[in-house]
């Protein structure tokens, strides 16, 4: 099931080339005024066709409330959000429905569902389904008073931001098409994406997300831990290939004396740590330090070049060339999606923490 969360629960539905995509959001407090303008701003950040480094598919991404909202406020019933698909052209996919595209879920969808699968634009596997996730994330943000969530691109095509960016500077990433907070690095990244598109190829990269203002004590051990819930949500984003927290894989090359975060007490009397190699989580529970995670995305699988495949109707070798409109790099548009995932998980963690205290 495409469902995230326990008390704040988001279930996604729809396909890339169907009538639309949507989300059923449970756990929204009755009486919460739903900020439609904030939701539209988040959707605009994810929307395609806004620059030369993204797909040129044009979608307005206007959210509609089918249930759970009346007179601008949540009723307490599940909130159902629907976003119509308005710029759909399935013809390129009809011509290659028996030719699974390398790197896509075409073959695995066929292995699971056979001819019943939706081959158009990736069907339920398409990143189009992340639009309602971003809408749900906008509601989650409203439930997280005092918690700030921000993400930016730190690597594309092997080009890395050479230094750590302060949280308050991450907002500058919105000023350029690749959403990298370092202007010089952003320019290099944009050139790399443009070159890949010219060559009929694609590139991948890494998004870093941070959340500040979390109190200590959210989450739980094992599978209920914040890392487990966050990783599950983030890995569900199409094209995501890895997630790390704090020092991440770098921790494998550190000594314990280097990786351990020494405890201290700040002027307000709160327990803090002098470093944050743990990324704000210990034992699956928030420490009160900033949550830091990085999410790796593979190069876009859709390429306007010939690739070897198999014809599923004849079971003989074949060649497929992907037509249609695709991102040469999914990373810039992944930034608001990553933020939405974190917001959804943290909103659920907040409700669960409150329930445990009763």
Secondary structure, DSSP 8 states (H G I E B T S, - for coil): --EE-SSSEEEEEE-TTSSEEEEEEE---TT-B--HHHHHHHHHHH-SSSSTTS--------EEEEESEETTEE-SS-EEEEEE--S---HHHHTTTTB--TTSSHHHHHHHHGGGS--GGGGGGSGGGHHHHHHHHHHHHHT-TT-EEEEEEEEETTEE-SS---GGGGGGGGGSTT--SSHHHHHHHHHHHHHHHHTT----EEEEEEEE---TT-B-SGGGSHHHHHHHHHHTSTTEEEEEETTGGGGGGS-HHHHS--EEE-TTS-EEES--TTTTEETTEE-SS-EEEEEEE---S--SSEEEEEETTTTEEEEEE--S---S--HHHHHHHHHHHHHHHHHHHHHHHHHHT-
